[in-house]
Amino acid sequence: MPDTPNAQLHTSLKDYARLIVSKGCNLKAGQELLLSISTDCVEFARILTAEAYAQGARRVTVRFGDEKIARLHFENCALEVFESFPEWQALLNNSMAREGAAILSVISEDPLALVGIDQQKLVANTRSAYAACKEFHDLIDQGKVVWCIVGAAAPGWASKVFPSLPADEATGKLWEAIFKAMRLDAKDPQKAWEEHRKSFNERKQWLNAQRFDSLRFTSSLGTDLIVGLNEKGIWQGGGDVTVDGWEFFPNMPTEEVFTTPDRLRADGIVFSSMPLIHHGCPIEDFSIIFKDGKAVDCTARVGQDVLEAIFTVDEHAARLGECALVPWSSPIQQSGILYYNTLYDENASCHLAIGQGFPDCLEGGQSMDEEELVSCGVNKSATHVDFMIGTKDMSIIGIKKDGIEVAVFCNGNWAG
């Protein structure tokens, strides 16, 4: 008797969980796991927990979140409540990272969950959470902690992606899209991800050998932006590795090659090519003007207040922390699905990120303190917000210190 749709989904979820734990987290026997997940995904949380124990986890700690309850907090609590962060929650994050736990975050947010919420409260919450969990973030930046972010289908999100379908059908279709993006349709998904990791090496080696001083991005949307690169910058992609040599995938899926640009050198204008969902609020059809590395002006057809609030998190939140190259031929772009979720949409498009930079994108960066990183051009901030800029006709020119120009992207794809 053939499997029922629910039985088929359960089997796929188990395969998905196995891939996440073994490749995303690369969980060691005897290692702890901190799992953050929505109450909309309780069954998947159980499957992930069972798989982690099957792979030798010492203990799995599950922290559930709920968007509707979160909204109630923001609607009913005063601003001052969000200016401090619960001590117990900071202790959980910091102690788990200190003890070497793998950090797994499963995202399934409704893109419109927090529309209309006071942006000052959201900014205050971001700022206080980062300050209270500084040890947690520092250990990640220093390459001492394995962390992985993956997606899970939930009705609110699925209904935004597939608005013409009933919620249950939309959720099922979103699961199918997630499984495909995760290469679960491959004959051997584990091997497919090993090969996927290797596929980035040639691009990274070429970019690192070029030692570009800057990149110029242009597109028919009006983008004309020069992004300065750090002298000792490194291009990364295809997964990450801890300082003790443990490989993992911070984001699944992943299709990007990225670096941390010079925080003081970005000049021109950039236009978004996809909507951005930030803290449950949409920002659409927006542009940002940069001068001397800082965002000095911005406009948005939808979400102007949300966009402006991003730059107010701290004194460095208006500077770039990431520059990522993703070809138009990316399988996620070719799927034709707009996910309204940065984890997926950033892997369909070249993108930039405002805020925190990556120490591992600088030679010796993971052993530097904050002052050293900033002096070398790596931005430090409590926020990190990716926004998509890639188009089918995007051109990217690499400019060397002697003025020599090299085509990097032509018509949205790698030039060579």
N, C-alpha and C positions, 0 to 999 in steps of 0.2 A: 504494500500500500504506500503511495507516494506521501512525502511529508506535507503537512498542512503549511499555509503561509507562515503561521506563528512558529511552527517547528523549524522551518527554513530560516526564519529571522533569528531564532535562538542559536542555531548552528553558526550562522554568520557572525553573530555577536561574540560567540566563544572564540571564533577564529580571529576576530578583530581584537579582542582582549589579549589573546596570546601574542599577537603581533606587537601590541602596545607595550606589554610588560617585558617581552624579550628583546625588542629592537628599540622602541622608544625609550624605555627606562633602562634596558639591559640590566635588569635586577640581579644582584648578587645573592647567592644563598646566605641567609642570615642577616640580610639588610632590611631595614624598615621601609615602609611606603606610606606617604601621606597623600591621600586621595581627596581632592575637592571636586564636588559634583552636585548637580541640582536634584531637588526632590522629584523633578519630572523624570529622572533617569534612575530610579531606585533599582529596577531589575538589572540594568547594566552595571550599577555599582556592585551588586552582589556577584555578578559574573566576573568583574574585574578583581574583586577581593578573592574569589575562589581561585582565579588564575594566578594571582600573586602568591598565594599560599602554595599552589601546586608547583611554582617555580622557586620555592624555598624562602619566601618572606618570613622574617622573624615575627613581625607584627604589622598589620594594616590598620591605619587610623583613617577613618572616613569622616570628612567634614561636609555636611550637606548645607546647601544654600537654597533659598526660595525667593524668586523674583517678586512675587506678590507681597511677601512679608517685607522684603527690602524696600519696596515702594511705600509700604505703610510706615516704615521707619522714617524715610525721607519726608513724607507728607506730614508727619505728626511730631517729630523731634525738632527742637530748636537748633539753629546753626551751631551754637556752642557745643552741642552734643558731639558733633562730627569733628570738632577741633581737637578732640582727644580720642585715642584708640583703646579699645578694651585690653587691659593688661593680660587677661587670660589668653586672648587670641594672639597677641604678640609673643607670649611665652610659648604657645604651641608652635608657631612658625619658626621662631628663633631656635628653640630647643631641638626641633626635628631636623633642621638644617645642620645644627652643630653636631648632632649625633650621626650625621651622614645618611639620613633617610633620602630615598628617591622621592621627588616632588612631582606628582601627577595631577594635572588640572584638566578636567573635562568640561568643555564649554558648550552650551546649548541655548544661549540667551535669546529671548524674544527681542528682535531689533527695536521694538517700540516700547519696551518695558518701563522706561523711565521718562518718557516724553512729558514735558511740562514740569518736571522737578526743578527746583531752584538750583541753578548751576553752582552757586556759591557753596551749597552743602556738598555737592559732588566733589568739587575742588578741595574743600576742607577735608573730606574723607580720604581722598587720594594722598594729600599732604601728610596727614597724621598717621595713616597706615604705613607709609614709607618710612617716616621717622621712627616709629615704634618697632618696625621690623627691619631696621638697618642691618643687623647682623645677618639676617636671612638673605637680604639682597646682596650684601657684600660677599658672602660665601658663594653665591651663584656667580657674581662677577669675577671672583678669583678662581673660578673653575674647580671648586672643591665639592660641588653638589650637582648631582644629576637631576635634571628637570625636563618635563615633557608636557606639551599642551596638545590635546586632541579634541575632536568634536563628537557630539552625540545629537541625534535628531530628537526634537521635542515639538509638540504641536504649535506653540506660538511662533517659533522660528520657521518651521516647515510651512506654515500658512502664509508667511511673508514671501518665501521663496517660490511656492506654488499656489498662488492665491485663488486659482480657479477650481481647486480640488477641495473636497471635504477634508477636515483636519487629519483624520486617520489615514486617508489615502496619501495626503501630502507628506505626512510623517514617514510612511513607508517608502515613498519615492525619494525623500531626502536621505533615508538610510541607504538606499541603493546607490545614490550619488556619492555618499561618504565612502562606502565600501569600494567603489570604483576608483575614487581619488586615492584611496589607500592601497591600491594594487591588490586587493583581495581576490580579484578575478584572474590573477596570474596562476599558473600551474603550481608554483611554489612561492607564495608571498614572502616568506622569510628570505629566500634567495633573491627574489626580485628587489628587496630593499637593500641587500648587500650590493647588488649590481648598481642600484640607483645611487648609493653612496659613492661608488667608484666613478660614476658618470660625471661628477662635478670636477674631478681632479684636473682634467685638461684645461677647462676654462679658468679655474683658480690659478693654475701654474702660469698660464699665459698672461692673465691680468697682473699677477704679482711680478712677473718678469718685466712688464712694460714700465713700471714705476711712474705711472701717470701723476702729474701734478694736479690735474683737475679734469672734470668731465663736463661737457656741455650738452644739455638736453634740449631738444626742440621737437615740437609737434604741431599739427594743424589746429589743435585746440587753442594755441597761443603760447604754449610753454616755451620759454627761452631763458634757461637758467644755467649758470655756471656754478658747479659745486667743487670747492677745493678739497683735495685729499691730503691726508697726513703723510709726512715724509717717510715715516716708518710704518705706514699702514699695511695691513694684511687683508686680503680677500678670503672670506670663508664661505662655506656652503656644503650641503650634503651631509649634514649632521655635525656633531661637536664631539669633543673629547675632554675629559677632566685632566687636571694637571698630573694625576697619577696614571694617565693612559687609558681610562675607561671610556669607550665609545658609547654614544647615545644620540638620539634625535630630539632636540628641543621642541621642534614643531613637526607634526605629522598631519597632513602632507607637507612636503617642502619641495620647491622648484627654484629657489633663489640662490644667487651668488651675491654676497653682500660685504660691505665694509663700513667702517665708521669714518665719516668725513671730518675735515678740519672744522671745528666748531665756530671759527671766526671767518670762514670764507665760503659764503654762498651769496650770489648776487643775481637778481633778475626776477622773473615771474614764473610761477608754475600753476598749471590748471589741473584739477582733479579729473580723472577719467572714470571713476566709479563712486557711488555713494560711500560715505564713511559712517559706520555706526559706532558711536562713542558713548559708553555708559548708558546704553539703552535709548539713545537719542540719535536721530539721523542728521547727517550734514550732507547736502547735495549741491552739485554744480558750484564748486567753490574755487577760489584762487588765492594764492599767498604771494606777497612780494617780499623778497629778502634783500637786505643790504648789510654788507660786512658780516654775514653769517647769521643775522637775526631777522626774524619775521617782523616786518614793520607795518604791514597793512594786510587786510584780508577781506574778502567778500564771499557771501554764500547765498544762494537762492533759498535754501532751506537750512535752518540751524545756525544762523549767524552768531547767536549768543553762545551756542555750544562751542563753536569754533574759537571764538574769542576767549572763552574760559580756559581752553586748553593751554593757552600761552601764559596764564596767570598762576599756574600751580607753584612755580618758584622762579627765581631770577634767571634760570637757564632753560626754562621750558619753551622758549621761543627760538631755540637753536636746534640744528639738526644732530641726530644721533646715529642715523643709519641711512645708507644709500644702497638699494638692492636692485639687481638686474634680473628680470624674468622675461624670457622671449614670448612673443605672441603665440608661438607654437606650443606653449605650455598645455599639457593635457587638461588642466582645469579651465584655461581660457577656451580651449576647443570644445569643451563640454557644452558651452553656451549657457551655463547656469550662473546667474548672479546670486551669490550666497547671502549677501548682506551680513557677512561675518568676516572679519579681517583675516582670521587664520586661513581661510580658503581664498578670499578675493585677492590677498596679497601674493598668492602663488599663481595668479592669473595675469599679473601686471607688474611692470617695474614700479617701484615705490620708494618713498622717502619716509623717514620717521622723525617726528619732533621729539626732543627730550634726550633721555639716557642713551649714551653710547656704549660700545662693547669693548672692554679692556682686551679681550682676546683677538681683536682686530688691530692690535698694535704690537709691534715687536717688544716683548718683555712686559706688556701691559698688565698681565695678571699678577705681577709681583710689585706693581707700583701702588703708592697711596693716591688719595684723591687729588692732592695738589699736583703731584707729578703727572697724573693722567691729564688733568686740565691744561697744564703747561705744554703738554705734547699734542694738544688739540682734541682730546676725547671729552665730549660733553658729559656732565654729571647733572642728573635731574631726577625728581621723584616720579616723573611720568615718561612714558614711551608710547607714542601714538603713530602708527603706520597709516599712510594715506597713499592711494594708488594714482599713478600718473601715466602709466604706459598706454600706448595706443598702437593701432595697426601701422601707423606711419611714423612712429617715433624714431628719431635719429639721436644717436649718442656718439659724440666725438671725444676721444681721449687726447688730452693736451699734455705734452711733456714739458719739463722745465726749459728746454731750449726752444720751445715753440713748435716743435714737430707735432702734427696732428695725425691721429690714427683712428680710422672708423671702428667703432665698437659694436654699434647697432645700426642697421639700415632697414627701413620699413618694418620696424617692430621686432626684428630678429637679429641674432648674432650676425655680424658682417662677414665673418669668415669661419 
